[in-house]
Amino acid sequence: MTDPSRIPEGAHAQPPTFEASPAEVLGARRFLFVTGKGGVGKTTVSGALALALAARGKRVLVAMCHTKERLSAILGTPPIGPEIMPVADNVWAVNLSPEQALREYGEMVLKVGALAHAIFENRYTKTFFRATPGLYEWAMLGKAWFHTTERLRDGTNRFDVVLLDAPATGHGLDMLRVPKVIIDVVPPGVLRRDAEAAWKMFLDPRQSGVLVVTLPEEMPTTETIELCTEIRTELGLPVVGLVINGVVDPAFSAEEREVLLGDPSLLDAGAPARAAGILPEGASPEPAGESALVAGARRAVREKVQDESLRRLAKAIELPAVRLPFLFDEASTVAGTRVLADRLQRGARR
């Protein structure tokens, strides 16, 4: 892997890369918890990774956590609800409902559907369940984990890999804490037994891991570094990789960027309007070619922030990483998802 201490100052930085195909490395595990700051593209990455794993012959389930789902849009399927449905060859998806997951869990424990229905559909018990800290989080996390234990009639796994498209950073951490809390405070019984089995899997880097998604921007980078530290130190869970989404190919060298950034007038709020000829009354037009300079300066700012973010990630997090390209025309489309899936198959460009 790349040694971050040897990245020359001003060079285009890059965190250490996966030695093999990310899909090959990640697909060796049974359960992946995909998390990161809100808005970094966790669902897009989950969908693309599912396609990449399926192309390698894996049977993949993508489980979402009671969200306004957008996986159907990026995979080109009907809306995805609380029942498992096929969404691509060898790929299934479900949008977990905490209430339905809790009811199904109750049916498995009580063994009597009518009794479970009477308990879990009662409005008083529903109010109690909603008010119990961590119960709904465990219902979703536990159900996703349960699907790793399912077998087909021939004894093979129903799903080879379960991807949990988890809540954003803070809520994702809270969800990961729940099984440990159950183990610590709940008396021996079915609930604790299952939490112990799930936690044992989550701690095993050969079976499970946390995959963190980020953007090469200042705020997501800061939050990602903090998130990885908390997962490792507080929970002791394996963080198995980093996906850096939305990376633009550099158009300028470090020296060219500094030249463009040396003229502050190119970056002020009115520069695009002036360059486009939209001028206040009495103002003089800008010289020909100003539009290209204004656009170049803004691209230079983005590249500088991106390089600084990549450098910070490389120095703070010793994790194998894959960079996914920024998609201009294909973002949030089926075609774009397949582009990202191909990158996850191939890994970083050499």
Secondary structure as GFF3:
##gff-version 3
##sequence-region A 1 350
A	DSSP	three_ten_helix	4	6	.	.	.	ID=ss1
A	DSSP	alpha_helix	22	26	.	.	.	ID=ss2
A	DSSP	beta_strand	31	36	.	.	.	ID=ss3
A	DSSP	alpha_helix	42	55	.	.	.	ID=ss4
A	DSSP	beta_strand	60	65	.	.	.	ID=ss5
A	DSSP	alpha_helix	71	75	.	.	.	ID=ss6
A	DSSP	beta_strand	85	88	.	.	.	ID=ss7
A	DSSP	beta_strand	91	96	.	.	.	ID=ss8
A	DSSP	alpha_helix	98	110	.	.	.	ID=ss9
A	DSSP	alpha_helix	113	120	.	.	.	ID=ss10
A	DSSP	alpha_helix	123	131	.	.	.	ID=ss11
A	DSSP	alpha_helix	135	146	.	.	.	ID=ss12
A	DSSP	beta_strand	161	165	.	.	.	ID=ss13
A	DSSP	alpha_helix	169	185	.	.	.	ID=ss14
A	DSSP	alpha_helix	190	203	.	.	.	ID=ss15
A	DSSP	beta_strand	208	214	.	.	.	ID=ss16
A	DSSP	alpha_helix	218	230	.	.	.	ID=ss17
A	DSSP	pi_helix	231	235	.	.	.	ID=ss18
A	DSSP	beta_strand	239	247	.	.	.	ID=ss19
A	DSSP	alpha_helix	254	261	.	.	.	ID=ss20
A	DSSP	three_ten_helix	264	266	.	.	.	ID=ss21
A	DSSP	alpha_helix	271	275	.	.	.	ID=ss22
A	DSSP	alpha_helix	290	316	.	.	.	ID=ss23
A	DSSP	beta_strand	321	325	.	.	.	ID=ss24
A	DSSP	alpha_helix	334	346	.	.	.	ID=ss25
###
